[in-house]
Amino acid sequence: MSLLVNWIRCCVVDGILCLFLLLLLQIQWLGGITSVVNKSSKVIPFATKAHADVGFNYSVTRSACLTLCVPVLAELPQPQNLTLLTLNTQYVLTWDWDQTTTGNSVSFTVEYMAKYKMKMKKKNWSRVCERTTRTRCDLTGSDLHYLGMYVLRVRASADGVNSDWVNKDFCPDIDASLGPPSRVELAPVGNLLDVTISDPLTSTQHSMKEHVLFLYYRILYWSRSDDPQGLKPKVLDSSNNLVTLPELEAWTWYCVMIQSRYDYYNKTSSYTEPQCMQTEGDTPYGQIFLYFLVSMMVCFLLVLLSSYAFFRFYRGLKNTFYPSIQLPAHIQEYLCDFSPGSDMPRLLTADSEAELCCDKLTICPEVVLLEIHVPPPLTAPPSELEQDSGRHIRQDSGDSGIYSTEGGSAQQGRSGGEPIRRDQEVDSWQTLEQVKMEEMGRELADERDLDEGVVDVCV
């Protein structure tokens, strides 16, 4: 609001001055004052107290008064509090800016140059950030040498108006902060601890010892049982990457913190997070015996399981290729058909068939005897029939191995001339018929045996 009031005040004063100048020009046109005419052709500077308050500059000529007197705005304020946020070789430049002065339309430009070039007539600045609206600029990728000295500068721009440059000197070797070790590892070695330290890394993942030659580490370690908070730690300084902590007790937990240090410029990093590890020692005899028992049990179980698995595999393999139950002979004869023109499959060889020890067993079906009931004849058969019957009985009994006593007795009766009774003749005739039926049954049984074949039973 005050700026607007001052601007209006300046416009009023400029109007009065223009009227005064017009009056002088009118006098010159009339030819009254020659000296004023000569001076009026030159640039006449005017400055009032109102101009000085707002920082306005004015130049008035003879032609400017015929138009309008326009004020020119002063330069923007400069960025304030330039600060560098650094870690190893990572550099970020920050500054402060009051956004209420010009709003959000302000942009910033950041440049840098080696300090020894400042004395040259022609200065060649390297621009990093141009027209950025943020109040920070990352210089990590600018490839600034760690031992070099540079001049950084920042300015603000808004609506085509630029502020003055603000400079800041920067030397990474002096101003850059030092980071802690990138990695720490602990390993027990008997009743001691080995500490493996990885160097701090640059932005390109290289060791900081390439830039800081006299970098070393401060190691703090303490017993977790005696000093849980680490209030009284032991201190050990070393520039090596592998350090063995001395004077430790066996089977005790120790905690370690490490810091990077550079004494030339009094640089120190923050400490790493505490890491704890238990030391070792001589193994007790009871523990050794326990380990021995456990190992023996494990070995026994492994041998037992492997033996059982092998036995099961062997049995399965044997049952597959050498089964205990063999095929019958009437099936094997088809599997072992070696005739030249046979189309039967050959699944068994002659050698395997020869190894089979079999005994032949003949299976005969049950003989069914047919019973024929013949009524007895009313009269005795003639003597010719008796002779034929007796002869037939002897012939049949010779073929079958069965002798009829009744037929023999009939023949003896005839040869001795003894009479045969009627009842005996009837019984002889019936016996003859029964013998004929048994012979017929045996012939049928023999035919069935030929059809069914012979079954081999392996022993």
SETOR-973677 format. One record per residue (C-alpha): residue number from 1; residue in three letters; z, x, y. Coordinates in pm, 1 decimal. Example, Ala and Ser with C-alpha at 12.3 -4.5 7.8 and 13.67 -1.06 7.14 Angstrom:
2
num	residuo	pz	px	py
1	ALA	780.0	1230.0	-450.0 .
2	SER	714.0	1367.0	-106.0 .
This chain:
459
num	residuo	pz	px	py
1	MET	0.0	0.0	0.0 .
2	SER	83.3	285.4	234.6 .
3	LEU	-251.3	445.1	158.5 .
4	LEU	-433.1	129.7	264.4 .
5	VAL	-232.1	106.9	589.0 .
6	ASN	-310.5	469.7	673.4 .
7	TRP	-677.8	412.7	600.8 .
8	ILE	-687.7	113.1	838.4 .
9	ARG	-507.2	313.5	1103.0 .
10	CYS	-758.7	593.4	1075.0 .
11	CYS	-1048.1	350.0	1105.8 .
12	VAL	-899.9	209.9	1428.2 .
13	VAL	-853.0	557.7	1574.0 .
14	ASP	-1208.1	653.0	1471.2 .
15	GLY	-1342.1	344.8	1647.6 .
16	ILE	-1168.4	440.6	1969.0 .
17	LEU	-1302.4	793.9	1946.0 .
18	CYS	-1655.2	666.0	1888.6 .
19	LEU	-1633.7	445.7	2195.1 .
20	PHE	-1518.3	741.6	2399.4 .
21	LEU	-1808.7	951.4	2272.5 .
22	LEU	-2056.6	677.5	2354.7 .
23	LEU	-1921.6	672.0	2706.2 .
24	LEU	-1982.9	1044.9	2737.7 .
25	LEU	-2336.3	1006.5	2604.9 .
26	GLN	-2403.3	735.3	2857.3 .
27	ILE	-2291.4	965.0	3137.2 .
28	GLN	-2525.9	1235.0	3003.3 .
29	TRP	-2813.6	985.9	2997.8 .
30	LEU	-2746.2	912.8	3359.5 .
31	GLY	-2752.7	1287.1	3433.1 .
32	GLY	-2406.8	1301.0	3578.2 .
33	ILE	-2247.7	1572.8	3374.9 .
34	THR	-2468.4	1849.4	3232.5 .
35	SER	-2197.9	2046.1	3060.4 .
36	VAL	-2086.5	1750.7	2858.5 .
37	VAL	-2446.0	1697.6	2744.0 .
38	ASN	-2469.3	2053.0	2604.7 .
39	LYS	-2143.3	2018.1	2415.3 .
40	SER	-2232.9	1678.3	2279.6 .
41	SER	-2521.4	1824.0	2074.2 .
42	LYS	-2277.0	2030.0	1869.1 .
43	VAL	-2034.7	1927.5	1598.4 .
44	ILE	-1711.2	1812.1	1759.1 .
45	PRO	-1413.3	1816.0	1524.0 .
46	PHE	-1142.7	1560.5	1574.5 .
47	ALA	-800.5	1554.4	1411.7 .
48	THR	-514.3	1323.7	1473.3 .
49	LYS	-171.4	1286.2	1325.3 .
50	ALA	-288.0	993.2	1111.1 .
51	HIS	-565.6	1209.2	968.4 .
52	ALA	-324.9	1482.3	880.1 .
53	ASP	-91.5	1240.8	703.3 .
54	VAL	-352.4	1130.7	450.2 .
55	GLY	-541.7	1461.6	441.4 .
56	PHE	-871.4	1328.4	584.5 .
57	ASN	-1128.2	1554.7	756.6 .
58	TYR	-1381.6	1426.3	1000.0 .
59	SER	-1701.9	1562.7	1160.4 .
60	VAL	-1859.3	1371.8	1439.7 .
61	THR	-2203.2	1439.7	1588.4 .
62	ARG	-2410.4	1260.2	1838.0 .
63	SER	-2598.9	1068.8	1567.4 .
64	ALA	-2282.8	993.8	1363.0 .
65	CYS	-2134.9	792.4	1644.6 .
66	LEU	-2444.2	570.8	1653.0 .
67	THR	-2363.0	458.9	1294.7 .
68	LEU	-2017.5	428.7	1127.6 .
69	CYS	-1740.8	681.4	1088.5 .
70	VAL	-1670.7	686.3	705.9 .
71	PRO	-1357.1	866.6	572.9 .
72	VAL	-1379.6	1108.5	274.3 .
73	LEU	-1106.5	1093.0	6.0 .
74	ALA	-904.2	1409.5	-64.1 .
75	GLU	-900.6	1588.0	-406.2 .
76	LEU	-706.3	1452.0	-708.3 .
77	PRO	-359.6	1585.7	-783.9 .
78	GLN	-340.4	1865.3	-1038.4 .
79	PRO	-211.7	1833.4	-1399.9 .
80	GLN	148.8	1943.3	-1427.7 .
81	ASN	367.4	2128.0	-1682.1 .
82	LEU	111.1	2310.2	-1893.8 .
83	THR	271.4	2386.1	-2233.4 .
84	LEU	145.4	2553.9	-2550.0 .
85	LEU	251.0	2427.2	-2895.6 .
86	THR	191.9	2715.3	-3137.0 .
87	LEU	258.7	2806.1	-3499.6 .
88	ASN	113.8	3128.5	-3640.6 .
89	THR	-253.7	3097.3	-3529.3 .
90	GLN	-254.6	2726.5	-3444.4 .
91	TYR	-257.0	2663.1	-3066.4 .
92	VAL	-243.1	2328.8	-2883.1 .
93	LEU	-234.5	2306.6	-2499.5 .
94	THR	-54.6	2003.2	-2350.1 .
95	TRP	11.6	1887.8	-1989.8 .
96	ASP	166.9	1599.9	-1796.6 .
97	TRP	-21.2	1342.9	-1590.3 .
98	ASP	99.6	1043.8	-1391.2 .
99	GLN	-120.7	753.4	-1499.2 .
100	THR	0.3	532.7	-1212.4 .
101	THR	-177.4	754.7	-957.7 .
102	THR	-536.7	680.2	-1053.3 .
103	GLY	-517.3	454.5	-1361.9 .
104	ASN	-683.4	519.0	-1698.0 .
105	SER	-1019.9	643.6	-1571.0 .
106	VAL	-909.5	1006.7	-1542.7 .
107	SER	-1060.6	1272.1	-1772.7 .
108	PHE	-967.6	1637.3	-1820.0 .
109	THR	-1154.2	1962.4	-1878.9 .
110	VAL	-1005.8	2274.5	-2043.7 .
111	GLU	-1156.1	2624.2	-2026.4 .
112	TYR	-1041.7	2973.8	-2120.5 .
113	MET	-1146.5	3333.9	-2056.3 .
114	ALA	-1019.1	3679.5	-2147.2 .
115	LYS	-786.5	3807.4	-1880.0 .
116	TYR	-964.6	4138.5	-1829.2 .
117	LYS	-1279.2	3946.4	-1719.7 .
118	MET	-1097.5	3792.8	-1426.0 .
119	LYS	-1168.5	4105.5	-1219.7 .
120	MET	-1543.1	4072.0	-1267.6 .
121	LYS	-1760.3	3915.7	-998.0 .
122	LYS	-1934.7	3687.1	-1244.1 .
123	LYS	-1679.9	3494.6	-1443.7 .
124	ASN	-1796.5	3334.9	-1766.9 .
125	TRP	-1551.3	3062.0	-1873.0 .
126	SER	-1561.1	2915.8	-2225.1 .
127	ARG	-1517.1	2537.7	-2228.0 .
128	VAL	-1307.7	2390.0	-2510.3 .
129	CYS	-1240.8	2027.2	-2415.5 .
130	GLU	-1466.5	1840.7	-2170.7 .
131	ARG	-1395.0	1500.4	-2014.8 .
132	THR	-1123.9	1415.6	-2263.3 .
133	THR	-883.6	1133.0	-2181.2 .
134	ARG	-600.4	1283.5	-2386.0 .
135	THR	-339.2	1509.3	-2231.0 .
136	ARG	-378.5	1776.8	-2499.3 .
137	CYS	-646.7	2015.4	-2624.7 .
138	ASP	-658.2	2201.3	-2958.8 .
139	LEU	-753.1	2568.2	-2919.1 .
140	THR	-715.8	2660.1	-3288.7 .
141	GLY	-1087.6	2672.4	-3355.7 .
142	SER	-1164.9	2881.3	-3045.7 .
143	ASP	-1121.6	3209.0	-3238.7 .
144	LEU	-866.9	3359.7	-3002.1 .
145	HIS	-773.0	3712.4	-3105.5 .
146	TYR	-406.4	3737.3	-3196.9 .
147	LEU	-351.6	4051.3	-2986.1 .
148	GLY	-569.0	3938.7	-2693.3 .
149	MET	-460.5	3803.7	-2352.6 .
150	TYR	-630.1	3494.1	-2213.9 .
151	VAL	-624.7	3268.1	-1910.1 .
152	LEU	-632.9	2892.6	-1974.5 .
153	ARG	-712.9	2638.2	-1701.6 .
154	VAL	-716.8	2258.6	-1677.2 .
155	ARG	-844.3	2014.0	-1413.4 .
156	ALA	-862.2	1637.8	-1374.6 .
157	SER	-1167.9	1428.7	-1282.2 .
158	ALA	-1195.8	1068.6	-1163.1 .
159	ASP	-1488.2	882.8	-999.5 .
160	GLY	-1678.2	1206.0	-937.9 .
161	VAL	-1382.7	1374.2	-768.2 .
162	ASN	-1223.4	1682.7	-930.9 .
163	SER	-880.2	1824.7	-885.9 .
164	ASP	-802.6	2191.6	-844.9 .
165	TRP	-779.7	2410.0	-1156.7 .
166	VAL	-436.2	2486.9	-1298.6 .
167	ASN	-414.9	2824.7	-1479.7 .
168	LYS	-183.1	2949.8	-1753.1 .
169	ASP	-169.1	3292.9	-1916.8 .
170	PHE	-150.3	3307.7	-2294.5 .
171	CYS	-109.0	3594.7	-2544.6 .
172	PRO	-72.9	3482.4	-2911.4 .
173	ASP	111.9	3798.6	-3012.5 .
174	ILE	378.1	3727.9	-2751.0 .
175	ASP	376.7	3350.3	-2708.3 .
176	ALA	279.2	3214.5	-3053.1 .
177	SER	563.8	3102.9	-3278.0 .
178	LEU	612.8	3249.8	-3623.5 .
179	GLY	619.9	3020.3	-3925.8 .
180	PRO	845.6	3038.9	-4233.9 .
181	PRO	720.8	3157.7	-4575.1 .
182	SER	458.1	2925.4	-4717.1 .
183	ARG	619.0	2919.8	-5064.8 .
184	VAL	939.8	3035.5	-5236.5 .
185	GLU	998.1	3054.6	-5613.9 .
186	LEU	1314.7	3142.5	-5808.6 .
187	ALA	1327.4	3279.4	-6164.1 .
188	PRO	1638.1	3385.1	-6362.9 .
189	VAL	1638.6	3733.1	-6517.5 .
190	GLY	1956.7	3762.8	-6721.1 .
191	ASN	2246.3	3730.3	-6479.2 .
192	LEU	2016.3	3799.5	-6178.8 .
193	LEU	1758.9	3597.9	-5982.0 .
194	ASP	1407.1	3702.5	-5885.1 .
195	VAL	1282.2	3553.7	-5556.8 .
196	THR	904.7	3537.9	-5506.2 .
197	ILE	806.0	3495.6	-5138.4 .
198	SER	459.7	3393.0	-5016.4 .
199	ASP	363.4	3508.2	-4665.6 .
200	PRO	312.1	3261.3	-4378.5 .
201	LEU	-51.9	3152.8	-4356.8 .
202	THR	-294.3	3145.7	-4066.0 .
203	SER	-525.4	2855.6	-3983.1 .
204	THR	-785.3	3016.5	-4213.3 .
205	GLN	-535.3	3046.3	-4505.8 .
206	HIS	-485.1	3422.4	-4469.7 .
207	SER	-158.6	3614.3	-4462.4 .
208	MET	14.3	3656.9	-4127.3 .
209	LYS	87.5	4017.9	-4222.5 .
210	GLU	-272.6	4089.1	-4121.7 .
211	HIS	-168.1	4020.7	-3759.2 .
212	VAL	205.1	4098.2	-3769.2 .
213	LEU	238.0	4431.7	-3944.3 .
214	PHE	618.2	4458.5	-3927.4 .
215	LEU	692.4	4115.2	-4062.5 .
216	TYR	998.3	4090.4	-4288.5 .
217	TYR	1223.3	3822.6	-4439.9 .
218	ARG	1591.3	3738.3	-4413.1 .
219	ILE	1733.6	3587.6	-4733.2 .
220	LEU	2053.7	3380.8	-4736.8 .
221	TYR	2205.1	3301.9	-5077.1 .
222	TRP	2537.9	3160.2	-5193.4 .
223	SER	2709.8	3018.1	-5501.4 .
224	ARG	2690.2	2641.5	-5517.5 .
225	SER	3025.0	2613.6	-5695.4 .
226	ASP	3217.7	2837.9	-5451.8 .
227	ASP	3039.4	2739.3	-5127.7 .
228	PRO	2858.9	2402.5	-5166.1 .
229	GLN	2764.4	2382.0	-4795.4 .
230	GLY	2650.2	2743.1	-4767.5 .
231	LEU	2887.4	2821.0	-4481.2 .
232	LYS	2946.0	3182.1	-4588.0 .
233	PRO	2621.0	3302.5	-4742.3 .
234	LYS	2527.7	3656.5	-4831.3 .
235	VAL	2244.0	3812.7	-4626.0 .
236	LEU	1962.5	4031.2	-4756.3 .
237	ASP	1665.3	4158.9	-4549.3 .
238	SER	1345.8	4271.5	-4718.4 .
239	SER	976.9	4308.6	-4637.6 .
240	ASN	875.2	4278.8	-5005.4 .
241	ASN	733.7	3965.8	-5158.7 .
242	LEU	943.7	4003.6	-5475.6 .
243	VAL	1318.0	4045.3	-5427.0 .
244	THR	1595.3	4057.5	-5690.6 .
245	LEU	1929.4	3920.8	-5573.5 .
246	PRO	2213.8	4152.7	-5677.2 .
247	GLU	2580.7	4092.3	-5766.7 .
248	LEU	2541.4	3752.1	-5929.5 .
249	GLU	2752.1	3594.2	-6201.9 .
250	ALA	2615.8	3471.1	-6533.3 .
251	TRP	2560.0	3099.6	-6589.6 .
252	THR	2616.5	3020.4	-6220.9 .
253	TRP	2408.3	2811.9	-5979.7 .
254	TYR	2287.4	2990.2	-5661.7 .
255	CYS	2100.7	2848.9	-5361.6 .
256	VAL	1853.9	3043.1	-5142.6 .
257	MET	1704.1	3000.6	-4792.0 .
258	ILE	1450.6	3240.8	-4633.8 .
259	GLN	1340.3	3309.0	-4274.3 .
260	SER	1044.1	3509.3	-4132.3 .
261	ARG	1129.9	3764.4	-3861.9 .
262	TYR	944.3	3993.9	-3619.7 .
263	ASP	1176.9	4211.8	-3412.5 .
264	TYR	925.0	4363.6	-3169.1 .
265	TYR	897.0	4041.8	-2968.3 .
266	ASN	1217.3	3895.0	-3114.5 .
267	LYS	1037.6	3626.6	-3313.1 .
268	THR	1216.2	3425.3	-3580.4 .
269	SER	1099.2	3126.2	-3780.3 .
270	SER	1292.9	2833.7	-3914.6 .
271	TYR	1458.8	2861.1	-4256.9 .
272	THR	1301.8	2713.8	-4566.4 .
273	GLU	1463.1	2427.5	-4753.3 .
274	PRO	1746.4	2538.6	-4987.1 .
275	GLN	1637.1	2601.9	-5346.5 .
276	CYS	1887.4	2638.6	-5629.2 .
277	MET	1862.2	2804.2	-5972.4 .
278	GLN	2109.8	2889.0	-6248.7 .
279	THR	2144.0	3245.1	-6372.7 .
280	GLU	2153.9	3334.4	-6739.1 .
281	GLY	2355.3	3576.7	-6951.8 .
282	ASP	2436.6	3681.6	-7307.4 .
283	THR	2380.9	3393.8	-7549.7 .
284	PRO	2700.6	3289.5	-7741.0 .
285	TYR	2703.3	3325.9	-8121.2 .
286	GLY	2771.8	2955.8	-8168.3 .
287	GLN	2462.6	2870.0	-7969.5 .
288	ILE	2254.3	3116.5	-8172.5 .
289	PHE	2379.7	2960.9	-8499.8 .
290	LEU	2300.4	2614.1	-8367.6 .
291	TYR	1948.2	2721.9	-8277.6 .
292	PHE	1909.3	2867.4	-8628.9 .
293	LEU	2017.6	2543.1	-8796.7 .
294	VAL	1788.5	2333.5	-8581.9 .
295	SER	1493.3	2561.5	-8653.2 .
296	MET	1563.3	2553.5	-9028.4 .
297	MET	1578.8	2174.2	-9029.1 .
298	VAL	1256.0	2151.0	-8837.6 .
299	CYS	1082.7	2392.3	-9078.3 .
300	PHE	1213.9	2201.3	-9380.4 .
301	LEU	1091.7	1870.9	-9243.9 .
302	LEU	751.7	2019.1	-9168.4 .
303	VAL	718.8	2162.6	-9521.6 .
304	LEU	836.4	1835.0	-9677.2 .
305	LEU	597.5	1624.8	-9477.0 .
306	SER	306.1	1856.5	-9542.8 .
307	SER	380.2	1860.6	-9919.4 .
308	TYR	403.9	1483.0	-9933.9 .
309	ALA	79.9	1446.2	-9740.3 .
310	PHE	-96.1	1691.5	-9974.2 .
311	PHE	35.5	1509.7	-10282.7 .
312	ARG	-82.9	1172.7	-10154.8 .
313	PHE	-419.5	1318.3	-10071.7 .
314	TYR	-451.9	1480.8	-10414.4 .
315	ARG	-364.6	1158.0	-10594.4 .
316	GLY	-608.8	958.9	-10390.3 .
317	LEU	-882.0	1213.3	-10452.1 .
318	LYS	-810.5	1222.3	-10826.5 .
319	ASN	-803.5	843.4	-10857.9 .
320	THR	-1131.0	822.3	-10671.5 .
321	PHE	-1334.1	1075.3	-10870.7 .
322	TYR	-1138.6	1078.5	-11201.4 .
323	PRO	-997.4	729.6	-11260.1 .
324	SER	-757.7	677.8	-11550.8 .
325	ILE	-931.1	354.2	-11660.0 .
326	GLN	-1281.6	423.2	-11797.6 .
327	LEU	-1571.6	184.5	-11826.6 .
328	PRO	-1644.6	25.4	-12166.8 .
329	ALA	-1904.2	190.7	-12386.9 .
330	HIS	-2157.3	-91.9	-12367.6 .
331	ILE	-2157.0	-42.7	-11985.7 .
332	GLN	-2161.5	336.0	-12000.2 .
333	GLU	-2465.0	335.1	-12229.7 .
334	TYR	-2660.2	178.1	-11945.1 .
335	LEU	-2522.3	429.3	-11694.3 .
336	CYS	-2615.2	721.6	-11919.4 .
337	ASP	-2966.5	617.3	-12013.9 .
338	PHE	-3171.3	938.2	-12028.2 .
339	SER	-3488.0	797.0	-12182.2 .
340	PRO	-3805.9	914.1	-12003.4 .
341	GLY	-3942.6	570.7	-11918.7 .
342	SER	-3612.9	397.8	-11843.7 .
343	ASP	-3548.4	234.5	-11507.0 .
344	MET	-3172.0	225.9	-11553.4 .
345	PRO	-2955.3	422.7	-11302.5 .
346	ARG	-2806.1	752.4	-11417.3 .
347	LEU	-2455.7	767.1	-11271.4 .
348	LEU	-2293.8	977.9	-11546.8 .
349	THR	-2414.8	1304.0	-11695.1 .
350	ALA	-2418.5	1398.4	-12058.4 .
351	ASP	-2140.9	1653.6	-12002.3 .
352	SER	-1904.8	1399.3	-11855.6 .
353	GLU	-1979.3	1162.1	-12142.3 .
354	ALA	-1903.4	1435.8	-12395.0 .
355	GLU	-1560.8	1490.8	-12240.2 .
356	LEU	-1456.7	1132.5	-12318.3 .
357	CYS	-1250.1	1116.5	-12639.3 .
358	CYS	-1295.7	768.4	-12781.4 .
359	ASP	-1230.2	598.1	-13112.5 .
360	LYS	-1450.7	311.6	-13227.0 .
361	LEU	-1287.1	-18.5	-13287.1 .
362	THR	-1482.7	-304.3	-13444.7 .
363	ILE	-1388.6	-651.6	-13332.4 .
364	CYS	-1485.1	-929.1	-13575.1 .
365	PRO	-1461.8	-1298.2	-13495.7 .
366	GLU	-1245.1	-1527.0	-13704.5 .
367	VAL	-1430.6	-1669.2	-14006.8 .
368	VAL	-1433.7	-2042.7	-14009.7 .
369	LEU	-1453.4	-2184.4	-14362.7 .
370	LEU	-1632.3	-2505.6	-14403.2 .
371	GLU	-1462.4	-2748.6	-14639.0 .
372	ILE	-1687.1	-2984.3	-14834.8 .
373	HIS	-1530.0	-3259.4	-15038.5 .
374	VAL	-1744.3	-3340.2	-15345.1 .
375	PRO	-1644.2	-3634.6	-15562.6 .
376	PRO	-1601.0	-3553.6	-15933.8 .
377	PRO	-1894.7	-3650.1	-16156.5 .
378	LEU	-1852.3	-3939.2	-16392.0 .
379	THR	-2011.5	-3754.8	-16682.7 .
380	ALA	-1995.6	-3399.4	-16799.0 .
381	PRO	-2282.7	-3182.5	-16678.7 .
382	PRO	-2536.7	-3081.7	-16941.1 .
383	SER	-2506.0	-2754.6	-17122.8 .
384	GLU	-2806.1	-2608.0	-16939.2 .
385	LEU	-2634.1	-2668.7	-16606.1 .
386	GLU	-2318.0	-2500.5	-16732.1 .
387	GLN	-2512.6	-2197.9	-16839.0 .
388	ASP	-2687.5	-2171.4	-16501.8 .
389	SER	-2355.9	-2218.6	-16322.8 .
390	GLY	-2185.9	-1949.1	-16524.3 .
391	ARG	-2476.0	-1711.4	-16466.2 .
392	HIS	-2474.9	-1788.5	-16091.9 .
393	ILE	-2103.3	-1733.4	-16068.3 .
394	ARG	-2130.7	-1391.2	-16224.0 .
395	GLN	-2422.4	-1298.8	-15999.3 .
396	ASP	-2245.7	-1411.0	-15685.1 .
397	SER	-1923.1	-1241.4	-15779.2 .
398	GLY	-2113.4	-917.7	-15830.8 .
399	ASP	-2262.6	-938.0	-15484.3 .
400	SER	-1941.2	-1032.1	-15303.6 .
401	GLY	-1683.8	-847.6	-15514.1 .
402	ILE	-1494.7	-1168.0	-15606.8 .
403	TYR	-1480.7	-1268.2	-15978.4 .
404	SER	-1427.5	-1619.9	-16083.5 .
405	THR	-1185.1	-1658.0	-16371.5 .
406	GLU	-1298.4	-2006.4	-16431.5 .
407	GLY	-1662.2	-1897.2	-16492.8 .
408	GLY	-1548.7	-1618.6	-16729.2 .
409	SER	-1339.0	-1856.8	-16932.6 .
410	ALA	-1636.2	-2091.3	-16965.3 .
411	GLN	-1851.6	-1813.0	-17099.1 .
412	GLN	-1584.6	-1709.8	-17349.0 .
413	GLY	-1561.8	-2068.5	-17464.0 .
414	ARG	-1930.3	-2079.8	-17524.1 .
415	SER	-1941.9	-1743.1	-17703.0 .
416	GLY	-1644.0	-1819.5	-17923.9 .
417	GLY	-1763.0	-2171.2	-17991.9 .
418	GLU	-1442.6	-2331.4	-17846.8 .
419	PRO	-1482.9	-2669.3	-17682.2 .
420	ILE	-1431.3	-2704.6	-17303.9 .
421	ARG	-1246.7	-2990.9	-17170.7 .
422	ARG	-1389.7	-3221.2	-16912.3 .
423	ASP	-1126.4	-3143.3	-16648.2 .
424	GLN	-1189.4	-2773.3	-16671.2 .
425	GLU	-1560.4	-2824.2	-16625.5 .
426	VAL	-1506.4	-3022.0	-16308.8 .
427	ASP	-1278.1	-2756.1	-16163.2 .
428	SER	-1528.8	-2483.5	-16237.3 .
429	TRP	-1803.7	-2666.6	-16060.1 .
430	GLN	-1586.9	-2720.6	-15748.4 .
431	THR	-1488.4	-2353.8	-15740.3 .
432	LEU	-1853.0	-2257.8	-15753.4 .
433	GLU	-1934.4	-2466.9	-15453.4 .
434	GLN	-1639.2	-2320.2	-15254.1 .
435	VAL	-1755.9	-1965.3	-15330.3 .
436	LYS	-2100.7	-2047.3	-15199.1 .
437	MET	-1957.0	-2177.4	-14870.2 .
438	GLU	-1745.1	-1861.2	-14822.8 .
439	GLU	-2051.9	-1645.7	-14873.9 .
440	MET	-2240.2	-1844.0	-14612.8 .
441	GLY	-1948.0	-1800.9	-14366.0 .
442	ARG	-1945.0	-1425.3	-14414.5 .
443	GLU	-2319.1	-1403.0	-14351.3 .
444	LEU	-2276.2	-1591.4	-14024.0 .
445	ALA	-1990.4	-1357.5	-13922.3 .
446	ASP	-2205.2	-1051.7	-13992.5 .
447	GLU	-2480.5	-1191.6	-13768.1 .
448	ARG	-2229.8	-1241.7	-13484.5 .
449	ASP	-2104.4	-884.7	-13518.4 .
450	LEU	-2456.2	-756.5	-13478.2 .
451	ASP	-2498.4	-959.2	-13157.7 .
452	GLU	-2164.5	-859.2	-12999.5 .
453	GLY	-2193.6	-486.0	-13075.3 .
454	VAL	-1919.0	-226.6	-13105.9 .
455	VAL	-1645.0	-185.8	-12839.6 .
456	ASP	-1513.3	168.0	-12776.0 .
457	VAL	-1148.5	203.2	-12682.4 .
458	CYS	-1049.8	542.0	-12524.5 .
459	VAL	-727.1	698.6	-12638.2 .
